[in-house]
Amino acid sequence: MGGGPAGRAVAAACGARGLRTTLLDPTPDRPWRNTYGAWVDELPAELPGAVTAARANGRVIGQHEHDVGWHYATLDTAALRAHLDEQLAAGGVRVGRGRGVAVRPRGLRRTVWLGDGGTVDASVVIDAGGHRQPLARREPGSTRAEQTAVGVVVDESTAAPLVSAGDALFMDWRPDHGEAGWPTFLYGIPLGGGAVLLEETSLARRPGLPLPVLRARLDRRLAHHGIAVSAYEPQERVRFPVDTPRHPSRWALGFGAAAPLVHPASGYSVAAALRLAPAVAAAIEAGLPDGPSAAHAAGQQALWPAAARAVHALRHRGLEALLRMPPDAVPGFFDTFFELPAQHRWAYLTAREDLTATFAAMLALLPPTDWSTRRRLLGSVRYRPSR
C-alpha cells in the first residue's frame, strides 16, 4: 500500500524474487513533486547514474563554514520513477488504484479494507503509505515534531551569491532573515539543468514552524543577499513529522516513512528505503514457507534488528535535546557537530544499525560543548516529548 519511492522499491524487490505482488495507491500515476536528496555514498551502488540529477560538494555554515567532505546528490524524480516502474514491470507487479483504511487477519492471511468498500487478501501487507501510516489504526496522540520548509527554484546565476557552482549548501544557519525566535536555515542545492532550490527550513519544531513564517524569512534572506525572485518561480512546500512512532506492525509491515525510516536529524528516508528494500523482500520470501506470520516477522526483523531499534531510540533522544536548546545556541551546536571527525558525523547521519558508532558519535559531542548544552545532551535520556 503506497506508490511513492519506498512503496515502489519494496514492491519491485518482491517482484524480482518471484513473489506475486500487487501495489495499490490512491493515485498511482500522479507525478512526484518532492525533491529527494541523499549523500552519494548512501545510495545503492546498482542505482543507474541517470537517477542522479546533480551532485555537489556539501557545505555547512553555522557560526563558521565547514566543508562536509562528502558529495551530495539530488535525485531526478522522473528518472527514479521510470527506473522503479521498469523494475515493477519486469517483476510482474500489478499496479492498481486503491486506498487502504484497515487491515485484519482472515485465517492465515491478511485482508486490507479499501476506501471504496472493496477488500484485498494477501499473505503479507506492507504499509508504505507515508508518515500517516494509513494501516496503523492509531488513536490521535500528542503533537508531532515536524520539519517544515518553503523554497523557490531559481537559475544558478541568480543563486550564485549563496550557492557557488559545484556546491550544495546543506545548512546555512546565519540569521540573514533578520528575525529572532526559532532558528531556521537555508538549504540550497543544485537540481540539475542549471536550476537551484533555495529553501528556508525549520529542522524540527513541535509543532512545525508555520509555512508563512518560513516564506517571509526566505524573502528577507534572499533580499539580504541581493536575490530577487518573482511570484512565478516554481515553489516547494514541505511539512512532515520527524518523530513518527514505529509502525505497530501487528498485521502490516511499515516501510519507508511509515516504518518510519525518517532520520530525525535530517528528515531523509528515501536512500534508506532504496537500500533496505531488497533485504526486506528477501526476508519475506525466506519466511513464506512457514506461513504469513513467519514472513511478516522475518520482514520486521530485517527492517528492525535490535541494533536498528536502539539507534532509532538514540536518534530520537538527540531530537528531544535539540528541541530544548535555546535558539541562539543551535548554530554553534551544528558547528560542533560538523567539526567532529568524519567517521562520527557519517555514523550519526547514516549508520542506522551501528549502535556502537552512533553512541560514540554522541559521546564525542560532549567534550567540545559548553556546560549548558552538555547538560541538555545528557538529560535527553530522560526527556519526554517536549510541548
HELIX and SHEET records of a PDB file:
HELIX    1   1 PRO A    5  ALA A   16  1                                  12    
HELIX    2   2 VAL A   40  GLU A   42  5                                   3    
HELIX    3   3 GLY A   49  VAL A   51  5                                   3    
HELIX    4   4 THR A   77  ALA A   90  1                                  14    
HELIX    5   5 GLU A  156  ALA A  159  1                                   4    
HELIX    6   6 LEU A  211  HIS A  224  1                                  14    
HELIX    7   7 GLY A  256  ALA A  258  5                                   3    
HELIX    8   8 VAL A  270  GLY A  287  1                                  18    
HELIX    9   9 LEU A  288  ASP A  290  5                                   3    
HELIX   10  10 PRO A  292  LEU A  303  1                                  12    
HELIX   11  11 ALA A  306  LEU A  323  1                                  18    
HELIX   12  12 PRO A  327  ALA A  329  5                                   3    
HELIX   13  13 VAL A  330  PHE A  338  1                                   9    
HELIX   14  14 ALA A  342  THR A  350  1                                   9    
HELIX   15  15 LEU A  355  ALA A  364  1                                  10    
HELIX   16  16 TRP A  371  GLY A  379  1                                   9    
HELIX   17  17 SER A  380  ARG A  382  5                                   3    
SHEET    1   A 2 THR A  22  ASP A  25  0                                        
SHEET    2   A 2 ARG A  94  ARG A  97  1                                        
SHEET    1   B 8 GLY A  37  TRP A  39  0                                        
SHEET    2   B 8 GLU A  65  LEU A  75 -1                                        
SHEET    3   B 8 THR A  52  ILE A  61 -1                                        
SHEET    4   B 8 ASP A 167  ASP A 172  1                                        
SHEET    5   B 8 PHE A 185  GLY A 192 -1                                        
SHEET    6   B 8 ALA A 195  ARG A 205 -1                                        
SHEET    7   B 8 GLU A 146  ASP A 155 -1                                        
SHEET    8   B 8 GLN A 235  PRO A 241 -1                                        
SHEET    1   C 3 GLY A 100  ARG A 106  0                                        
SHEET    2   C 3 ARG A 109  LEU A 114 -1                                        
SHEET    3   C 3 THR A 119  ALA A 122 -1                                        
SHEET    1   D 2 ILE A 126  ASP A 127  0                                        
SHEET    2   D 2 LEU A 253  GLY A 254  1                                        
END                                                                             
